[in-house]
Amino acid sequence: MGTPTPEEERNLAATQALFAAFGAKDVDRIVTFLAPEPRIEFYGPPVIPYADTYEGLEACRRFFETVLSSVDIHIFEPEEFIASGPKVIVTGHLHLTARATGRDIISDFVHVIDLEEGKWRRFRDFMNTAEAAAAFS
């Protein structure tokens, strides 16, 4: 991979800042990194309280609030941030505990983020949802 373009540098910085805000559990700050009409797609069965598609700022705020109120975060480690034009892909590892059951969720993850003018327009989360479903069941 070559030197990042200015757009890619801006997108990487915005994504890293949003991840830092998530780690700090600062939903107000997270929302500042979202585009005016964002979309979040978290795949998985309905037993996972935040598995759904969210459209618009308020719905996306609700996604982050639901995640943070549903799990205790032990490890949430992004390992690699890869920028390609308007897209950032983040790989990493997580260890969470479902508050409702006390069961662990341990998984690698891939996040695919489409950005527009340095703001998250679309966020897709890929992880071992079987782990999450089992933890919440």
N, CA, C and O atoms as CSV, one atom per row, in Angstrom:
chain,resi,resn,atom,element,x,y,z
A,1,MET,N,N,0.843,-1.182,0.000
A,1,MET,CA,C,0.000,0.000,0.000
A,1,MET,C,C,0.882,1.238,0.000
A,1,MET,O,O,1.919,1.278,0.663
A,2,GLY,N,N,0.460,2.239,-0.747
A,2,GLY,CA,C,1.233,3.464,-0.866
A,2,GLY,C,C,0.921,4.444,0.246
A,2,GLY,O,O,0.288,4.107,1.246
A,3,THR,N,N,1.373,5.637,0.045
A,3,THR,CA,C,1.116,6.721,0.986
A,3,THR,C,C,-0.362,7.083,0.949
A,3,THR,O,O,-0.936,7.241,-0.129
A,4,PRO,N,N,-0.984,7.217,2.120
A,4,PRO,CA,C,-2.411,7.581,2.131
A,4,PRO,C,C,-2.644,8.955,1.503
A,4,PRO,O,O,-1.827,9.865,1.643
A,5,THR,N,N,-3.761,9.082,0.816
A,5,THR,CA,C,-4.171,10.371,0.264
A,5,THR,C,C,-4.659,11.258,1.416
A,5,THR,O,O,-4.902,10.750,2.510
A,6,PRO,N,N,-4.809,12.560,1.199
A,6,PRO,CA,C,-5.371,13.420,2.250
A,6,PRO,C,C,-6.750,12.941,2.713
A,6,PRO,O,O,-7.062,12.998,3.903
A,7,GLU,N,N,-7.574,12.469,1.771
A,7,GLU,CA,C,-8.899,11.938,2.146
A,7,GLU,C,C,-8.744,10.720,3.060
A,7,GLU,O,O,-9.434,10.610,4.073
A,8,GLU,N,N,-7.850,9.821,2.704
A,8,GLU,CA,C,-7.639,8.617,3.514
A,8,GLU,C,C,-7.087,8.970,4.897
A,8,GLU,O,O,-7.488,8.371,5.895
A,9,GLU,N,N,-6.173,9.937,4.960
A,9,GLU,CA,C,-5.643,10.373,6.259
A,9,GLU,C,C,-6.756,10.937,7.134
A,9,GLU,O,O,-6.827,10.636,8.326
A,10,ARG,N,N,-7.627,11.756,6.542
A,10,ARG,CA,C,-8.756,12.335,7.286
A,10,ARG,C,C,-9.697,11.233,7.762
A,10,ARG,O,O,-10.168,11.266,8.899
A,11,ASN,N,N,-9.971,10.260,6.900
A,11,ASN,CA,C,-10.873,9.171,7.261
A,11,ASN,C,C,-10.274,8.283,8.354
A,11,ASN,O,O,-10.984,7.843,9.258
A,12,LEU,N,N,-8.976,8.024,8.271
A,12,LEU,CA,C,-8.303,7.253,9.325
A,12,LEU,C,C,-8.362,7.992,10.659
A,12,LEU,O,O,-8.656,7.393,11.693
A,13,ALA,N,N,-8.084,9.284,10.632
A,13,ALA,CA,C,-8.104,10.072,11.865
A,13,ALA,C,C,-9.502,10.087,12.485
A,13,ALA,O,O,-9.647,9.941,13.699
A,14,ALA,N,N,-10.524,10.262,11.655
A,14,ALA,CA,C,-11.900,10.281,12.171
A,14,ALA,C,C,-12.275,8.927,12.759
A,14,ALA,O,O,-12.917,8.860,13.806
A,15,THR,N,N,-11.880,7.859,12.095
A,15,THR,CA,C,-12.211,6.515,12.571
A,15,THR,C,C,-11.478,6.209,13.882
A,15,THR,O,O,-12.070,5.662,14.812
A,16,GLN,N,N,-10.217,6.555,13.953
A,16,GLN,CA,C,-9.466,6.326,15.192
A,16,GLN,C,C,-10.043,7.155,16.332
A,16,GLN,O,O,-10.100,6.687,17.469
A,17,ALA,N,N,-10.471,8.378,16.044
A,17,ALA,CA,C,-11.065,9.220,17.077
A,17,ALA,C,C,-12.407,8.653,17.551
A,17,ALA,O,O,-12.710,8.687,18.743
A,18,LEU,N,N,-13.207,8.134,16.620
A,18,LEU,CA,C,-14.472,7.529,17.030
A,18,LEU,C,C,-14.220,6.294,17.895
A,18,LEU,O,O,-14.910,6.087,18.893
A,19,PHE,N,N,-13.250,5.485,17.525
A,19,PHE,CA,C,-12.914,4.311,18.333
A,19,PHE,C,C,-12.478,4.731,19.732
A,19,PHE,O,O,-12.844,4.084,20.713
A,20,ALA,N,N,-11.709,5.794,19.833
A,20,ALA,CA,C,-11.285,6.289,21.149
A,20,ALA,C,C,-12.491,6.750,21.964
A,20,ALA,O,O,-12.567,6.493,23.165
A,21,ALA,N,N,-13.430,7.430,21.311
A,21,ALA,CA,C,-14.649,7.871,22.002
A,21,ALA,C,C,-15.476,6.676,22.465
A,21,ALA,O,O,-16.065,6.707,23.546
A,22,PHE,N,N,-15.521,5.625,21.652
A,22,PHE,CA,C,-16.233,4.407,22.052
A,22,PHE,C,C,-15.565,3.791,23.279
A,22,PHE,O,O,-16.242,3.403,24.231
A,23,GLY,N,N,-14.250,3.705,23.254
A,23,GLY,CA,C,-13.519,3.166,24.402
A,23,GLY,C,C,-13.748,3.977,25.665
A,23,GLY,O,O,-13.733,3.431,26.769
A,24,ALA,N,N,-13.962,5.284,25.509
A,24,ALA,CA,C,-14.245,6.164,26.649
A,24,ALA,C,C,-15.736,6.180,26.994
A,24,ALA,O,O,-16.152,6.852,27.938
A,25,LYS,N,N,-16.538,5.435,26.223
A,25,LYS,CA,C,-17.995,5.352,26.416
A,25,LYS,C,C,-18.662,6.728,26.296
A,25,LYS,O,O,-19.617,7.028,27.012
A,26,ASP,N,N,-18.151,7.552,25.388
A,26,ASP,CA,C,-18.618,8.914,25.205
A,26,ASP,C,C,-19.504,9.003,23.959
A,26,ASP,O,O,-19.038,9.344,22.872
A,27,VAL,N,N,-20.784,8.690,24.139
A,27,VAL,CA,C,-21.720,8.646,23.017
A,27,VAL,C,C,-21.887,10.029,22.390
A,27,VAL,O,O,-22.016,10.138,21.171
A,28,ASP,N,N,-21.887,11.082,23.200
A,28,ASP,CA,C,-22.009,12.429,22.639
A,28,ASP,C,C,-20.868,12.710,21.662
A,28,ASP,O,O,-21.090,13.295,20.602
A,29,ARG,N,N,-19.671,12.304,22.008
A,29,ARG,CA,C,-18.504,12.510,21.124
A,29,ARG,C,C,-18.605,11.602,19.895
A,29,ARG,O,O,-18.297,12.031,18.783
A,30,ILE,N,N,-19.032,10.355,20.087
A,30,ILE,CA,C,-19.185,9.426,18.964
A,30,ILE,C,C,-20.055,10.053,17.883
A,30,ILE,O,O,-19.703,10.028,16.704
A,31,VAL,N,N,-21.175,10.609,18.281
A,31,VAL,CA,C,-22.151,11.149,17.330
A,31,VAL,C,C,-21.554,12.281,16.489
A,31,VAL,O,O,-21.996,12.508,15.363
A,32,THR,N,N,-20.557,12.992,17.021
A,32,THR,CA,C,-19.946,14.079,16.249
A,32,THR,C,C,-19.176,13.562,15.039
A,32,THR,O,O,-18.858,14.338,14.138
A,33,PHE,N,N,-18.872,12.276,15.002
A,33,PHE,CA,C,-18.144,11.685,13.883
A,33,PHE,C,C,-19.064,11.022,12.865
A,33,PHE,O,O,-18.587,10.419,11.903
A,34,LEU,N,N,-20.369,11.125,13.063
A,34,LEU,CA,C,-21.332,10.516,12.148
A,34,LEU,C,C,-21.834,11.536,11.132
A,34,LEU,O,O,-22.000,12.715,11.447
A,35,ALA,N,N,-22.071,11.072,9.920
A,35,ALA,CA,C,-22.635,11.910,8.864
A,35,ALA,C,C,-24.070,12.290,9.236
A,35,ALA,O,O,-24.648,11.685,10.139
A,36,PRO,N,N,-24.649,13.274,8.562
A,36,PRO,CA,C,-26.021,13.689,8.890
A,36,PRO,C,C,-27.053,12.572,8.773
A,36,PRO,O,O,-28.023,12.557,9.531
A,37,GLU,N,N,-26.870,11.646,7.851
A,37,GLU,CA,C,-27.806,10.522,7.673
A,37,GLU,C,C,-27.027,9.202,7.706
A,37,GLU,O,O,-26.901,8.538,6.677
A,38,PRO,N,N,-26.508,8.819,8.868
A,38,PRO,CA,C,-25.696,7.600,8.935
A,38,PRO,C,C,-26.559,6.338,8.927
A,38,PRO,O,O,-27.768,6.372,9.160
A,39,ARG,N,N,-25.891,5.245,8.653
A,39,ARG,CA,C,-26.532,3.921,8.673
A,39,ARG,C,C,-25.585,2.960,9.363
A,39,ARG,O,O,-24.397,2.919,9.045
A,40,ILE,N,N,-26.104,2.186,10.308
A,40,ILE,CA,C,-25.334,1.156,11.002
A,40,ILE,C,C,-26.012,-0.175,10.761
A,40,ILE,O,O,-27.226,-0.312,10.912
A,41,GLU,N,N,-25.201,-1.159,10.380
A,41,GLU,CA,C,-25.702,-2.518,10.170
A,41,GLU,C,C,-24.912,-3.443,11.084
A,41,GLU,O,O,-23.721,-3.679,10.878
A,42,PHE,N,N,-25.598,-3.963,12.098
A,42,PHE,CA,C,-24.974,-4.950,12.980
A,42,PHE,C,C,-25.732,-6.251,12.758
A,42,PHE,O,O,-26.920,-6.356,13.063
A,43,TYR,N,N,-25.029,-7.233,12.223
A,43,TYR,CA,C,-25.663,-8.485,11.825
A,43,TYR,C,C,-25.746,-9.447,12.995
A,43,TYR,O,O,-24.825,-9.531,13.808
A,44,GLY,N,N,-26.854,-10.174,13.076
A,44,GLY,CA,C,-27.027,-11.188,14.101
A,44,GLY,C,C,-28.492,-11.381,14.445
A,44,GLY,O,O,-29.351,-10.618,14.004
A,45,PRO,N,N,-28.770,-12.407,15.235
A,45,PRO,CA,C,-30.162,-12.698,15.603
A,45,PRO,C,C,-30.694,-11.705,16.636
A,45,PRO,O,O,-29.916,-11.029,17.309
A,46,PRO,N,N,-32.015,-11.617,16.760
A,46,PRO,CA,C,-32.637,-10.644,17.660
A,46,PRO,C,C,-32.270,-10.804,19.141
A,46,PRO,O,O,-32.478,-9.868,19.913
A,47,VAL,N,N,-31.737,-11.945,19.561
A,47,VAL,CA,C,-31.350,-12.102,20.958
A,47,VAL,C,C,-30.223,-11.126,21.326
A,47,VAL,O,O,-30.060,-10.777,22.495
A,48,ILE,N,N,-29.457,-10.692,20.335
A,48,ILE,CA,C,-28.421,-9.683,20.569
A,48,ILE,C,C,-29.139,-8.330,20.599
A,48,ILE,O,O,-29.710,-7.924,19.587
A,49,PRO,N,N,-29.123,-7.628,21.727
A,49,PRO,CA,C,-29.968,-6.428,21.870
A,49,PRO,C,C,-29.693,-5.312,20.867
A,49,PRO,O,O,-30.558,-4.468,20.633
A,50,TYR,N,N,-28.516,-5.294,20.279
A,50,TYR,CA,C,-28.170,-4.222,19.345
A,50,TYR,C,C,-28.056,-4.706,17.902
A,50,TYR,O,O,-27.610,-3.955,17.035
A,51,ALA,N,N,-28.454,-5.957,17.632
A,51,ALA,CA,C,-28.424,-6.477,16.264
A,51,ALA,C,C,-29.617,-5.911,15.498
A,51,ALA,O,O,-30.771,-6.196,15.817
A,52,ASP,N,N,-29.314,-5.105,14.484
A,52,ASP,CA,C,-30.382,-4.477,13.709
A,52,ASP,C,C,-29.722,-3.546,12.692
A,52,ASP,O,O,-28.497,-3.460,12.602
A,53,THR,N,N,-30.554,-2.864,11.942
A,53,THR,CA,C,-30.106,-1.802,11.051
A,53,THR,C,C,-30.648,-0.499,11.611
A,53,THR,O,O,-31.827,-0.398,11.952
A,54,TYR,N,N,-29.778,0.493,11.702
A,54,TYR,CA,C,-30.119,1.789,12.284
A,54,TYR,C,C,-29.897,2.862,11.221
A,54,TYR,O,O,-28.860,2.885,10.559
A,55,GLU,N,N,-30.872,3.742,11.065
A,55,GLU,CA,C,-30.749,4.817,10.081
A,55,GLU,C,C,-31.076,6.145,10.741
A,55,GLU,O,O,-32.086,6.272,11.434
A,56,GLY,N,N,-30.218,7.134,10.524
A,56,GLY,CA,C,-30.392,8.466,11.097
A,56,GLY,C,C,-29.597,8.631,12.379
A,56,GLY,O,O,-29.233,7.654,13.033
A,57,LEU,N,N,-29.336,9.878,12.727
A,57,LEU,CA,C,-28.486,10.167,13.890
A,57,LEU,C,C,-29.047,9.619,15.201
A,57,LEU,O,O,-28.315,9.014,15.984
A,58,GLU,N,N,-30.332,9.827,15.441
A,58,GLU,CA,C,-30.902,9.371,16.721
A,58,GLU,C,C,-30.892,7.852,16.824
A,58,GLU,O,O,-30.595,7.307,17.887
A,59,ALA,N,N,-31.208,7.172,15.752
A,59,ALA,CA,C,-31.182,5.703,15.774
A,59,ALA,C,C,-29.754,5.205,15.986
A,59,ALA,O,O,-29.531,4.250,16.731
A,60,CYS,N,N,-28.793,5.848,15.335
A,60,CYS,CA,C,-27.393,5.420,15.490
A,60,CYS,C,C,-26.881,5.728,16.895
A,60,CYS,O,O,-26.101,4.955,17.451
A,61,ARG,N,N,-27.304,6.830,17.462
A,61,ARG,CA,C,-26.986,7.121,18.866
A,61,ARG,C,C,-27.516,5.990,19.750
A,61,ARG,O,O,-26.825,5.508,20.647
A,62,ARG,N,N,-28.746,5.583,19.481
A,62,ARG,CA,C,-29.377,4.505,20.252
A,62,ARG,C,C,-28.573,3.208,20.129
A,62,ARG,O,O,-28.451,2.465,21.103
A,63,PHE,N,N,-28.023,2.930,18.941
A,63,PHE,CA,C,-27.176,1.750,18.763
A,63,PHE,C,C,-26.009,1.786,19.746
A,63,PHE,O,O,-25.796,0.833,20.496
A,64,PHE,N,N,-25.261,2.874,19.743
A,64,PHE,CA,C,-24.091,2.958,20.621
A,64,PHE,C,C,-24.498,2.910,22.095
A,64,PHE,O,O,-23.817,2.273,22.899
A,65,GLU,N,N,-25.584,3.566,22.454
A,65,GLU,CA,C,-26.059,3.513,23.842
A,65,GLU,C,C,-26.446,2.091,24.229
A,65,GLU,O,O,-26.154,1.648,25.340
A,66,THR,N,N,-27.098,1.376,23.321
A,66,THR,CA,C,-27.521,-0.003,23.597
A,66,THR,C,C,-26.315,-0.917,23.747
A,66,THR,O,O,-26.273,-1.738,24.663
A,67,VAL,N,N,-25.344,-0.787,22.868
A,67,VAL,CA,C,-24.133,-1.604,22.994
A,67,VAL,C,C,-23.485,-1.358,24.347
A,67,VAL,O,O,-23.196,-2.299,25.086
A,68,LEU,N,N,-23.260,-0.093,24.666
A,68,LEU,CA,C,-22.530,0.236,25.892
A,68,LEU,C,C,-23.308,-0.118,27.161
A,68,LEU,O,O,-22.700,-0.358,28.204
A,69,SER,N,N,-24.632,-0.154,27.088
A,69,SER,CA,C,-25.414,-0.532,28.273
A,69,SER,C,C,-25.643,-2.041,28.357
A,69,SER,O,O,-26.082,-2.542,29.393
A,70,SER,N,N,-25.348,-2.771,27.273
A,70,SER,CA,C,-25.610,-4.213,27.227
A,70,SER,C,C,-24.408,-5.072,27.570
A,70,SER,O,O,-24.563,-6.240,27.928
A,71,VAL,N,N,-23.211,-4.507,27.465
A,71,VAL,CA,C,-21.998,-5.301,27.667
A,71,VAL,C,C,-21.010,-4.571,28.565
A,71,VAL,O,O,-21.002,-3.344,28.652
A,72,ASP,N,N,-20.188,-5.356,29.221
A,72,ASP,CA,C,-18.995,-4.829,29.883
A,72,ASP,C,C,-17.833,-5.117,28.950
A,72,ASP,O,O,-17.674,-6.239,28.470
A,73,ILE,N,N,-17.029,-4.109,28.696
A,73,ILE,CA,C,-15.916,-4.239,27.766
A,73,ILE,C,C,-14.641,-4.547,28.545
A,73,ILE,O,O,-14.202,-3.754,29.378
A,74,HIS,N,N,-14.055,-5.706,28.264
A,74,HIS,CA,C,-12.775,-6.070,28.865
A,74,HIS,C,C,-11.646,-5.768,27.890
A,74,HIS,O,O,-10.622,-5.194,28.260
A,75,ILE,N,N,-11.851,-6.163,26.644
A,75,ILE,CA,C,-10.877,-5.901,25.590
A,75,ILE,C,C,-11.649,-5.466,24.355
A,75,ILE,O,O,-12.597,-6.129,23.934
A,76,PHE,N,N,-11.242,-4.367,23.793
A,76,PHE,CA,C,-11.736,-3.924,22.494
A,76,PHE,C,C,-10.531,-3.322,21.798
A,76,PHE,O,O,-10.254,-2.129,21.925
A,77,GLU,N,N,-9.817,-4.160,21.061
A,77,GLU,CA,C,-8.531,-3.775,20.501
A,77,GLU,C,C,-8.547,-3.772,18.980
A,77,GLU,O,O,-8.495,-4.829,18.352
A,78,PRO,N,N,-8.617,-2.594,18.391
A,78,PRO,CA,C,-8.389,-2.543,16.957
A,78,PRO,C,C,-6.925,-2.871,16.686
A,78,PRO,O,O,-6.033,-2.364,17.366
A,79,GLU,N,N,-6.685,-3.710,15.704
A,79,GLU,CA,C,-5.311,-4.106,15.388
A,79,GLU,C,C,-4.798,-3.422,14.140
A,79,GLU,O,O,-3.616,-3.091,14.049
A,80,GLU,N,N,-5.681,-3.209,13.179
A,80,GLU,CA,C,-5.240,-2.619,11.925
A,80,GLU,C,C,-6.335,-1.719,11.366
A,80,GLU,O,O,-7.510,-2.087,11.349
A,81,PHE,N,N,-5.936,-0.538,10.912
A,81,PHE,CA,C,-6.817,0.401,10.232
A,81,PHE,C,C,-6.327,0.495,8.795
A,81,PHE,O,O,-5.180,0.870,8.552
A,82,ILE,N,N,-7.185,0.159,7.845
A,82,ILE,CA,C,-6.812,0.149,6.431
A,82,ILE,C,C,-7.724,1.127,5.699
A,82,ILE,O,O,-8.945,0.970,5.693
A,83,ALA,N,N,-7.118,2.135,5.088
A,83,ALA,CA,C,-7.905,3.128,4.347
A,83,ALA,C,C,-7.777,2.874,2.855
A,83,ALA,O,O,-6.693,2.601,2.339
A,84,SER,N,N,-8.910,2.973,2.181
A,84,SER,CA,C,-8.931,2.867,0.729
A,84,SER,C,C,-9.992,3.837,0.215
A,84,SER,O,O,-11.183,3.529,0.212
A,85,GLY,N,N,-9.545,5.000,-0.215
A,85,GLY,CA,C,-10.491,6.013,-0.679
A,85,GLY,C,C,-11.462,6.390,0.422
A,85,GLY,O,O,-11.036,6.759,1.517
A,86,PRO,N,N,-12.765,6.305,0.156
A,86,PRO,CA,C,-13.754,6.703,1.153
A,86,PRO,C,C,-14.090,5.600,2.174
A,86,PRO,O,O,-15.053,5.726,2.930
A,87,LYS,N,N,-13.309,4.544,2.191
A,87,LYS,CA,C,-13.608,3.390,3.058
A,87,LYS,C,C,-12.452,3.148,4.024
A,87,LYS,O,O,-11.284,3.274,3.656
A,88,VAL,N,N,-12.795,2.797,5.268
A,88,VAL,CA,C,-11.802,2.346,6.247
A,88,VAL,C,C,-12.253,0.984,6.750
A,88,VAL,O,O,-13.414,0.792,7.111
A,89,ILE,N,N,-11.326,0.052,6.769
A,89,ILE,CA,C,-11.587,-1.285,7.308
A,89,ILE,C,C,-10.745,-1.431,8.568
A,89,ILE,O,O,-9.550,-1.138,8.573
A,90,VAL,N,N,-11.386,-1.887,9.628
A,90,VAL,CA,C,-10.703,-2.054,10.905
A,90,VAL,C,C,-10.822,-3.512,11.319
A,90,VAL,O,O,-11.919,-4.070,11.354
A,91,THR,N,N,-9.698,-4.119,11.627
A,91,THR,CA,C,-9.705,-5.483,12.165
A,91,THR,C,C,-9.273,-5.415,13.618
A,91,THR,O,O,-8.540,-4.511,14.019
A,92,GLY,N,N,-9.733,-6.381,14.404
A,92,GLY,CA,C,-9.357,-6.375,15.805
A,92,GLY,C,C,-9.928,-7.546,16.566
A,92,GLY,O,O,-10.438,-8.506,15.989
A,93,HIS,N,N,-9.830,-7.441,17.880
A,93,HIS,CA,C,-10.248,-8.502,18.786
A,93,HIS,C,C,-11.032,-7.872,19.926
A,93,HIS,O,O,-10.734,-6.761,20.367
A,94,LEU,N,N,-12.040,-8.601,20.396
A,94,LEU,CA,C,-12.814,-8.100,21.534
A,94,LEU,C,C,-13.097,-9.212,22.539
A,94,LEU,O,O,-13.137,-10.396,22.204
A,95,HIS,N,N,-13.286,-8.792,23.756
A,95,HIS,CA,C,-13.743,-9.659,24.849
A,95,HIS,C,C,-14.720,-8.814,25.650
A,95,HIS,O,O,-14.342,-7.850,26.315
A,96,LEU,N,N,-15.976,-9.200,25.569
A,96,LEU,CA,C,-17.058,-8.503,26.247
A,96,LEU,C,C,-17.785,-9.481,27.150
A,96,LEU,O,O,-17.651,-10.695,26.995
A,97,THR,N,N,-18.547,-8.958,28.085
A,97,THR,CA,C,-19.445,-9.792,28.887
A,97,THR,C,C,-20.856,-9.245,28.734
A,97,THR,O,O,-21.092,-8.056,28.945
A,98,ALA,N,N,-21.781,-10.103,28.373
A,98,ALA,CA,C,-23.186,-9.708,28.275
A,98,ALA,C,C,-23.695,-9.454,29.694
A,98,ALA,O,O,-23.677,-10.360,30.528
A,99,ARG,N,N,-24.137,-8.257,29.967
A,99,ARG,CA,C,-24.609,-7.912,31.317
A,99,ARG,C,C,-25.828,-8.734,31.731
A,99,ARG,O,O,-25.984,-9.066,32.906
A,100,ALA,N,N,-26.683,-9.059,30.778
A,100,ALA,CA,C,-27.923,-9.780,31.097
A,100,ALA,C,C,-27.664,-11.190,31.620
A,100,ALA,O,O,-28.457,-11.712,32.404
A,101,THR,N,N,-26.564,-11.811,31.196
A,101,THR,CA,C,-26.316,-13.212,31.562
A,101,THR,C,C,-24.981,-13.441,32.263
A,101,THR,O,O,-24.792,-14.469,32.913
A,102,GLY,N,N,-24.056,-12.495,32.138
A,102,GLY,CA,C,-22.715,-12.689,32.694
A,102,GLY,C,C,-21.824,-13.573,31.830
A,102,GLY,O,O,-20.727,-13.941,32.249
A,103,ARG,N,N,-22.284,-13.917,30.626
A,103,ARG,CA,C,-21.488,-14.777,29.726
A,103,ARG,C,C,-20.587,-13.940,28.824
A,103,ARG,O,O,-20.907,-12.808,28.464
A,104,ASP,N,N,-19.449,-14.538,28.473
A,104,ASP,CA,C,-18.450,-13.834,27.672
A,104,ASP,C,C,-18.712,-13.919,26.174
A,104,ASP,O,O,-19.274,-14.888,25.664
A,105,ILE,N,N,-18.287,-12.875,25.501
A,105,ILE,CA,C,-18.250,-12.800,24.038
A,105,ILE,C,C,-16.785,-12.548,23.685
A,105,ILE,O,O,-16.231,-11.497,24.008
A,106,ILE,N,N,-16.175,-13.511,23.029
A,106,ILE,CA,C,-14.779,-13.382,22.611
A,106,ILE,C,C,-14.741,-13.621,21.112
A,106,ILE,O,O,-15.140,-14.682,20.632
A,107,SER,N,N,-14.255,-12.625,20.372
A,107,SER,CA,C,-14.316,-12.723,18.916
A,107,SER,C,C,-13.322,-11.772,18.270
A,107,SER,O,O,-12.950,-10.750,18.846
A,108,ASP,N,N,-12.900,-12.126,17.067
A,108,ASP,CA,C,-12.259,-11.163,16.195
A,108,ASP,C,C,-13.380,-10.364,15.546
A,108,ASP,O,O,-14.528,-10.806,15.513
A,109,PHE,N,N,-13.044,-9.189,15.031
A,109,PHE,CA,C,-14.049,-8.410,14.321
A,109,PHE,C,C,-13.434,-7.745,13.106
A,109,PHE,O,O,-12.223,-7.541,13.020
A,110,VAL,N,N,-14.310,-7.415,12.172
A,110,VAL,CA,C,-13.969,-6.583,11.033
A,110,VAL,C,C,-15.075,-5.536,10.945
A,110,VAL,O,O,-16.258,-5.871,10.897
A,111,HIS,N,N,-14.684,-4.286,10.924
A,111,HIS,CA,C,-15.626,-3.194,10.734
A,111,HIS,C,C,-15.336,-2.560,9.380
A,111,HIS,O,O,-14.189,-2.252,9.057
A,112,VAL,N,N,-16.371,-2.374,8.609
A,112,VAL,CA,C,-16.243,-1.734,7.307
A,112,VAL,C,C,-17.011,-0.421,7.400
A,112,VAL,O,O,-18.220,-0.404,7.632
A,113,ILE,N,N,-16.285,0.677,7.215
A,113,ILE,CA,C,-16.855,2.006,7.393
A,113,ILE,C,C,-16.715,2.789,6.094
A,113,ILE,O,O,-15.619,2.910,5.546
A,114,ASP,N,N,-17.824,3.313,5.612
A,114,ASP,CA,C,-17.823,4.212,4.462
A,114,ASP,C,C,-17.954,5.627,5.017
A,114,ASP,O,O,-18.846,5.917,5.815
A,115,LEU,N,N,-17.056,6.495,4.582
A,115,LEU,CA,C,-17.052,7.864,5.078
A,115,LEU,C,C,-17.353,8.848,3.961
A,115,LEU,O,O,-17.119,8.588,2.781
A,116,GLU,N,N,-17.877,9.979,4.380
A,116,GLU,CA,C,-18.167,11.068,3.467
A,116,GLU,C,C,-17.722,12.353,4.157
A,116,GLU,O,O,-18.255,12.720,5.204
A,117,GLU,N,N,-16.744,13.033,3.565
A,117,GLU,CA,C,-16.202,14.258,4.147
A,117,GLU,C,C,-15.743,14.046,5.593
A,117,GLU,O,O,-15.971,14.896,6.453
A,118,GLY,N,N,-15.093,12.903,5.852
A,118,GLY,CA,C,-14.542,12.626,7.167
A,118,GLY,C,C,-15.554,12.185,8.210
A,118,GLY,O,O,-15.215,12.104,9.390
A,119,LYS,N,N,-16.770,11.901,7.815
A,119,LYS,CA,C,-17.825,11.458,8.743
A,119,LYS,C,C,-18.300,10.068,8.349
A,119,LYS,O,O,-18.361,9.728,7.167
A,120,TRP,N,N,-18.641,9.257,9.376
A,120,TRP,CA,C,-19.136,7.906,9.109
A,120,TRP,C,C,-20.517,7.981,8.480
A,120,TRP,O,O,-21.458,8.510,9.071
A,121,ARG,N,N,-20.621,7.442,7.269
A,121,ARG,CA,C,-21.907,7.388,6.569
A,121,ARG,C,C,-22.557,6.014,6.718
A,121,ARG,O,O,-23.771,5.904,6.884
A,122,ARG,N,N,-21.729,4.968,6.655
A,122,ARG,CA,C,-22.241,3.597,6.795
A,122,ARG,C,C,-21.226,2.783,7.583
A,122,ARG,O,O,-20.027,2.827,7.306
A,123,PHE,N,N,-21.720,2.039,8.569
A,123,PHE,CA,C,-20.875,1.203,9.409
A,123,PHE,C,C,-21.448,-0.201,9.403
A,123,PHE,O,O,-22.626,-0.402,9.697
A,124,ARG,N,N,-20.603,-1.179,9.065
A,124,ARG,CA,C,-21.019,-2.578,9.088
A,124,ARG,C,C,-20.085,-3.335,10.016
A,124,ARG,O,O,-18.865,-3.187,9.949
A,125,ASP,N,N,-20.671,-4.143,10.878
A,125,ASP,CA,C,-19.917,-4.883,11.879
A,125,ASP,C,C,-19.980,-6.376,11.557
A,125,ASP,O,O,-21.058,-6.949,11.402
A,126,PHE,N,N,-18.812,-6.983,11.460
A,126,PHE,CA,C,-18.728,-8.421,11.227
A,126,PHE,C,C,-17.920,-9.029,12.376
A,126,PHE,O,O,-16.771,-8.656,12.610
A,127,MET,N,N,-18.525,-9.944,13.066
A,127,MET,CA,C,-17.864,-10.649,14.158
A,127,MET,C,C,-18.506,-12.026,14.259
A,127,MET,O,O,-19.386,-12.368,13.470
A,128,ASN,N,N,-18.067,-12.801,15.219
A,128,ASN,CA,C,-18.667,-14.112,15.434
A,128,ASN,C,C,-19.978,-13.903,16.204
A,128,ASN,O,O,-20.003,-13.948,17.433
A,129,THR,N,N,-21.055,-13.675,15.462
A,129,THR,CA,C,-22.325,-13.397,16.127
A,129,THR,C,C,-22.873,-14.617,16.870
A,129,THR,O,O,-23.719,-14.467,17.752
A,130,ALA,N,N,-22.413,-15.801,16.536
A,130,ALA,CA,C,-22.810,-16.991,17.306
A,130,ALA,C,C,-22.329,-16.850,18.746
A,130,ALA,O,O,-23.034,-17.242,19.676
A,131,GLU,N,N,-21.136,-16.292,18.937
A,131,GLU,CA,C,-20.607,-16.031,20.292
A,131,GLU,C,C,-21.523,-15.059,21.036
A,131,GLU,O,O,-21.879,-15.293,22.190
A,132,ALA,N,N,-21.900,-13.969,20.367
A,132,ALA,CA,C,-22.759,-12.974,20.996
A,132,ALA,C,C,-24.140,-13.546,21.287
A,132,ALA,O,O,-24.691,-13.318,22.364
A,133,ALA,N,N,-24.703,-14.286,20.338
A,133,ALA,CA,C,-26.024,-14.875,20.555
A,133,ALA,C,C,-26.003,-15.822,21.736
A,133,ALA,O,O,-26.920,-15.804,22.557
A,134,ALA,N,N,-24.968,-16.652,21.839
A,134,ALA,CA,C,-24.855,-17.585,22.968
A,134,ALA,C,C,-24.713,-16.828,24.285
A,134,ALA,O,O,-25.276,-17.235,25.301
A,135,ALA,N,N,-23.967,-15.735,24.269
A,135,ALA,CA,C,-23.764,-14.979,25.500
A,135,ALA,C,C,-25.059,-14.315,25.981
A,135,ALA,O,O,-25.285,-14.203,27.186
A,136,PHE,N,N,-25.893,-13.884,25.064
A,136,PHE,CA,C,-27.140,-13.215,25.446
A,136,PHE,C,C,-28.303,-14.194,25.660
A,136,PHE,O,O,-29.356,-13.796,26.158
A,137,SER,N,N,-28.123,-15.462,25.291
A,137,SER,CA,C,-29.217,-16.450,25.422
A,137,SER,C,C,-29.284,-17.010,26.824
A,137,SER,O,O,-30.138,-17.848,27.114
